[in-house]
Amino acid sequence: MTPTTELLSPAEAAERLGVTVNTLETWRCTKRYRLSYLKIGGRVRYTQTAIDRFLKERTVTPGEVKPKRKRRAA
């Protein structure tokens, strides 16, 4: 991370992803999605790079076959 990397609050990250803060909280607690975040003391922060990576991993191009990810054992 470079010194100029902007740290986003959960509210800012949620807005950029089009979800609620509660949704982000659920994703963190359940580890449902691999959206990287920083834990600084009791605060959670996201980077725009992590958000961009998250969106790129979920981009679907019609006709393209993506390899399936292995499911985690319950």
Number of C-alpha atoms within 10 A of each C-alpha: 7 5 5 6 10 13 16 18 15 20 15 15 21 19 12 13 14 9 12 15 16 12 12 19 14 13 14 16 9 9 10 10 11 12 17 15 16 12 10 8 6 5 9 15 17 20 19 14 14 15 19 13 15 16 13 10 10 8 9 11 8 6 6 7 8 8 6 6 6 6 6 5 4 3
